[in-house]
């Protein structure tokens, strides 16, 4: 189904949020959208076959705010619903949102203003604060600002445009082919590379979203499959652009991250960001899980004393699961 974004009465912005079994967090996510200082939007929520009461929570909010529309479907994957959301959106601009994240109140106001002032921009992101499942701060995730820097980082799949905080120009997305549903767990990388060929990418230099990280998130649980897809996407982009395969080397394989590895990385990153309470929390969990491992005791001492590491680990530069 396609809609005309220029139809009378259409909002300027459409918000597209897929969800699945998100009852623990979805109320907080929805409320952060409804509390935006910019209010000219519709909120399209697509349920990916939830078995919990996520839909009931959304319906309760929808009874008090007519901007919300809930679409219930089967478990077909987020990329399918993102593609459908882009088709159904009536706004000229489309904001992404995930059901476990929290948008800052001025997010839409800042992003809409920038997009209106920069018509050449087809996708706009921002810095995000990485938080744990309980919203404990882990670290600030700074992103490159300008198109050339962002595009270079896309070739490294280093997360230069966190997907849940992006605002997209709908016509540009549709002209580029919309979200592709065969790019397993990397549909954002695929879309951003294609958009970079038709317009400019940019990021705002301010934190506009709390990006919740989970031990079971895609970046942790399906790392190898995701990396395989990323390399396939990069190969496809090289072919589109007429680049030789050697110009952009394949990304190295990633090992599966255990939950203890994530606790270690979160503690380390939290120390680097000055979030000592978060660091102490995960240092204690690590020690309980690995009481005889030297790294557990080293981390506990560093967290207790607030001693930061002198240089980041390679995973500190990623999205930490």
C-alpha positions in Angstrom: 0.0 0.0 0.0 1.4 3.4 -0.9 0.1 6.8 0.4 0.6 10.3 -0.9 2.7 12.2 1.6 1.5 15.5 0.1 -2.2 14.8 0.8 -4.1 17.5 2.7 -3.9 17.0 6.4 -0.9 14.7 6.3 1.6 15.3 9.1 5.1 16.5 8.4 6.6 13.6 10.2 5.8 9.9 10.5 7.3 7.8 13.2 7.8 4.1 12.4 8.5 1.7 15.3 8.5 -2.1 15.0 8.2 -4.2 18.2 8.1 -7.8 19.4 7.7 -8.9 22.9 8.6 -5.5 24.2 6.2 -5.2 27.2 9.1 -4.4 29.6 10.1 -1.3 27.7 7.5 -0.2 25.2 5.5 2.1 27.5 8.7 4.1 28.1 9.5 4.3 24.4 6.0 5.4 23.4 5.8 8.0 26.2 9.1 9.5 25.1 7.6 10.0 21.6 4.3 11.4 22.8 6.3 13.9 25.0 8.1 15.4 22.1 8.1 19.2 21.9 7.4 18.9 18.1 3.9 17.4 17.8 3.1 17.3 14.0 3.5 13.5 13.6 1.8 10.2 13.2 3.1 7.3 15.2 2.9 4.0 13.3 3.7 0.9 15.5 4.1 -2.5 13.8 3.8 -5.6 16.0 6.0 -8.5 14.8 4.0 -11.3 16.3 4.4 -10.5 20.0 3.3 -13.2 22.5 3.3 -10.8 25.5 1.0 -7.9 26.3 3.0 -5.3 24.2 -0.1 -4.7 22.0 -2.3 -4.1 24.9 0.1 -1.5 26.4 0.2 0.3 23.0 -3.6 0.2 22.7 -3.9 1.9 26.2 -1.8 4.7 25.0 -3.6 4.9 21.6 -7.0 5.5 23.4 -5.5 8.8 24.8 -3.5 9.9 21.7 -5.0 9.6 18.2 -1.6 10.0 16.6 -0.9 6.3 17.4 -1.9 3.6 14.9 -1.1 -0.1 15.8 -0.7 -2.7 13.1 -0.7 -6.3 14.3 1.0 -8.9 12.2 2.9 -12.2 12.3 6.6 -12.6 13.0 8.1 -11.8 9.7 11.0 -9.7 10.8 11.6 -6.0 11.5 12.8 -5.2 7.9 9.4 -6.2 6.5 7.7 -3.8 8.9 10.2 -1.0 8.2 9.5 -1.4 4.5 5.7 -1.4 5.1 6.1 1.6 7.4 7.8 3.6 4.8 5.0 2.7 2.3 2.2 3.7 4.7 3.9 6.8 6.1 2.1 10.0 5.1 4.9 12.4 6.3 7.5 13.9 4.1 10.0 12.8 6.8 10.1 9.5 8.6 11.7 9.0 12.0 12.9 5.6 13.2 12.3 4.4 16.7 12.8 1.1 18.6 10.5 -0.2 21.3 13.2 -0.3 23.9 14.8 3.1 23.5 14.0 6.5 24.8 14.0 9.7 22.7 14.9 13.0 24.2 12.0 15.6 24.2 13.7 17.9 21.7 14.8 15.1 19.3 12.1 15.7 16.6 12.3 19.5 16.9 16.1 19.5 16.3 16.0 17.0 13.4 13.0 18.4 11.6 14.5 21.9 11.7 17.8 20.6 10.2 16.0 18.6 7.5 14.0 21.7 6.5 17.1 23.8 6.3 19.1 21.2 4.4 17.0 19.8 1.6 20.0 17.9 0.2 20.1 15.8 3.4 18.3 12.4 3.0 19.2 10.9 6.4 20.0 12.6 9.7 21.2 10.9 12.9 22.7 12.1 16.1 24.9 11.1 19.1 23.3 8.5 21.4 23.9 7.5 25.0 24.3 3.7 25.3 22.5 2.4 28.3 22.0 -1.0 29.8 18.6 -2.8 30.2 17.9 -0.8 33.4 18.9 2.6 31.7 22.2 2.7 33.5 24.5 4.9 31.4 27.4 2.9 29.7 29.0 5.5 27.4 28.3 8.3 24.9 28.4 7.0 21.3 29.7 9.9 19.3 29.2 9.7 15.5 30.9 11.5 12.6 29.2 14.7 11.5 29.8 15.1 7.8 28.8 13.0 4.8 32.3 12.0 3.7 33.2 10.8 7.3 29.9 9.0 7.7 30.3 7.2 4.4 33.9 6.1 5.2 32.6 4.7 8.5 29.8 2.9 6.7 32.4 0.9 4.8 33.8 -0.3 8.1 30.3 -1.0 9.5 31.2 0.9 12.6 27.8 2.3 13.4 28.1 5.9 12.2 24.3 6.4 12.1 22.6 4.6 15.0 19.4 3.4 13.3 16.8 4.2 16.0 17.7 7.9 16.1 17.6 8.5 12.3 15.2 10.7 10.4 14.8 9.9 6.7 13.4 11.7 3.7 10.7 9.4 2.6 10.8 10.1 -1.1 14.5 9.5 -1.2 14.1 6.2 0.6 11.5 5.0 -1.9 13.5 6.2 -4.8 16.5 4.2 -3.5 14.4 1.1 -3.3 13.1 1.3 0.3 14.3 -1.2 3.0 15.3 -4.5 1.5 14.0 -7.5 3.4 16.8 -9.9 2.5 19.5 -8.0 4.4 19.4 -10.0 7.6 20.2 -7.8 10.7 21.9 -5.2 8.6 19.1 -3.5 6.7 20.2 -0.1 8.0 23.7 -0.4 6.6 22.3 -1.4 3.2 19.8 1.5 3.2 22.4 4.1 4.3 24.9 3.1 1.6 22.2 3.3 -1.1 21.0 6.7 0.3 24.6 8.0 0.3 24.5 7.6 -3.5 21.5 9.9 -4.0 21.9 12.5 -1.3 23.8 13.7 1.8 24.0 12.0 5.2 24.6 14.0 8.4 24.5 13.7 12.2 23.7 16.3 14.8 26.3 16.9 17.5 24.0 16.2 20.4 22.6 13.3 22.3 19.0 12.7 21.2 18.3 9.1 22.2 19.1 6.6 24.9 20.1 3.4 23.0 19.4 0.4 25.1 21.8 -2.5 24.8 21.0 -6.1 25.7 23.0 -9.3 26.0 20.5 -10.9 23.6 20.6 -8.0 21.1 21.5 -8.8 17.5 25.0 -7.4 17.8 25.7 -10.0 20.4 23.7 -13.1 19.6 24.0 -13.2 15.8 27.4 -11.5 15.2 28.7 -14.0 12.6 25.5 -14.0 10.6 25.3 -10.2 10.8 28.9 -9.8 9.6 28.3 -12.2 6.7 25.4 -10.0 5.6 27.4 -6.8 6.1 30.1 -8.1 3.8 27.5 -9.1 1.2 26.0 -5.6 1.4 29.4 -4.0 0.9 30.1 -6.2 -2.1 26.8 -5.2 -3.6 27.7 -1.5 -3.0 31.1 -2.0 -4.6 29.4 -3.5 -7.6 26.9 -0.6 -7.9 29.7 1.9 -7.8 32.0 0.1 -10.1 34.7 -0.4 -7.5 37.2 -3.3 -7.7 36.8 -5.8 -4.9 40.2 -4.9 -3.4 39.3 -1.3 -2.9 37.2 -2.1 0.2 38.4 -5.2 2.0 36.0 -7.6 3.6 35.3 -7.1 7.2 36.9 -9.7 9.5 34.8 -12.4 11.1 33.5 -11.8 14.6 33.4 -14.3 17.4 30.3 -14.8 19.4 30.3 -12.6 22.5 29.5 -14.3 25.8 27.4 -12.4 28.3 30.5 -12.3 30.6 32.4 -10.6 27.7 29.7 -8.0 27.4 29.7 -7.3 31.2 33.5 -6.8 30.9 33.1 -4.4 28.0 30.2 -2.5 29.6 32.2 -2.0 32.8 35.2 -0.9 30.8 33.2 1.5 28.7 31.3 2.9 31.7 34.6 3.6 33.4 35.8 5.4 30.3 32.6 7.5 30.3 32.9 8.4 33.9 29.9 6.2 34.9 31.4 4.5 38.0 28.2 3.1 39.4 27.5 1.3 36.1 31.1 0.0 36.0 30.9 -1.3 39.6 27.6 -3.1 38.9 29.0 -5.0 35.9 32.4 -5.6 37.6 30.5 -7.3 40.5 28.5 -9.4 38.0 31.7 -10.4 36.2 33.4 -11.4 39.5 30.5 -13.6 40.5 30.5 -15.3 37.1 34.3 -15.7 36.8 35.7 -15.6 40.4 39.0 -17.0 39.4 39.6 -15.0 36.3 42.3 -12.3 36.7 40.3 -9.9 34.5 37.4 -10.0 37.0 39.6 -8.8 39.9 41.4 -6.2 37.8 38.0 -4.8 36.7 36.6 -4.8 40.2 39.6 -2.8 41.5 39.5 -0.3 38.6 35.8 0.2 39.1 36.1 0.7 42.8 38.9 3.2 42.4 37.5 4.8 39.2 40.7 4.0 37.2 40.1 4.4 33.5 41.8 2.4 30.8 44.4 4.3 28.8 43.0 3.2 25.5 39.7 1.8 24.3 39.3 -1.8 23.4 38.1 -2.6 19.8 34.6 -3.3 21.1 34.5 0.1 22.9 34.4 1.5 19.4 31.4 -0.6 18.4 27.9 -0.6 19.7 28.7 -2.9 22.7 26.1 -5.5 21.7 
